[in-house]
């Protein structure tokens, strides 16, 4: 079967994206594509929805399905809004129907979208996480990992373990890798694995590096950056409101507001189209492959944006 794919990215969190009917073998397509292209983090699938403009499913490099993907949702938002000729839409995801909107550009030539990140829960059972019979973990050390790092666990709805660390620990990824790999293998704490992010305060905002469940270290993880902005606001590192979040793949803006006992999170960043592809998709991966590819010009504009913030990003490279 011949299908059309777009290669897209949000903050260099890169995916192939396909529109199609609901079916049960998209995980296998994700595995095929990721074997062929080591630069991508997974597959975005755009499906019909009964009550929203569209439905999004997300498959990681290892074929597992994520409940949400903030960077991917921006790319889906752009596809849906441009196809329908609208500026705002509602996209169905596994756990919630989320509002998306086209925004003023981060820089000329860069299509920019904001997406709602919801729901937010600090209950460990929602990650799930099992630790000392606790119900929450917010800005507390975990002595088994470190006496100095303050950790928080939050589901948005993807599960995240977020540590606030020094520049020294941020630059040396060995500590983060050790524990992230442990928590995404056989362990007693996270039965479904967890995204592990380390956060460092900057003069301009915060820097976030994420080891993503089912992927590994990634250029950016949208829900991780938004959750990290929330935790940084709670820690007093940055004020509530718009937070500039830098990552190995670029920069996004995360808006954190509080109303009564609830938090509202908004992620704003690029939605860049890299290339178009015709793909022969067969059940046997040996019979599948790219039939044609066309590179688009948008990545050059994004690289100009990266040049503007390179000094911030490269200090943690």
SULUR-V630520 format. One line per field, one symbol per residue. ss: DSSP state (@ for helix, = for strand, . for the rest). phi: phi as a letter, one per 30 degrees, with the letter a starting at -180 (. if undefined). burial: 1 if it has 24 or more other ideal C-beta (glycine too) atoms within 12 Angstrom, else 0. A space follows every 10 residues. Layout:
BEGIN
ss: ???
phi: ???
burial: ???
END
This chain:
BEGIN
ss: .========= ..=======. .....@@@@@ @@@@@@.... .======... ...======= ....==...@ @@@@@@@@@@ @@@@...=== ==....==== ===....... .======... =..@@@.... .........= ==...===== =====...== ====..@@@@ @..@@@@@@@ @@@....... ....====== =....===== ==...===.. .@@@@@@@@@ @@@@@..... =======..= =========. .========= .========= ....@@@.== =====..@@@ @@@@@@@@@@ @@@@...
phi: .cbccccbab hidcbdbbca ddacbdddde deddddbddc clbcccbdbd bbdabcbbcd edidccdaad ddddddeded ddddibcbab cdbecaccdb adbdddaeic dbbcbdcadc bcddddddbc ahhdcbbbhb dcedcadcdd cbcacbdedb cbccbddddd dcdddddedd dddccdaccb dciadcbccb dbdclbcbcb cceibjdbda bddddddddd dddddidbde kdcdccaeck abccccbbbh ccccbbcbad bcccacbcbd cbddddccld cabbdccddd ddddddedce dddddcd
burial: 0011111111 1111111111 0000111011 1111011001 1111111000 0111111111 1011111111 1111111111 1000000011 1110111111 1110010001 1111111111 1101011010 1000001111 0100100011 1111111111 1111100011 0010110011 0011000011 0111111111 1100111111 1111111111 1111111111 1111101100 0111111111 1111110000 0011111111 1111101010 1000000100 0000000110 1100110010 0110010
END
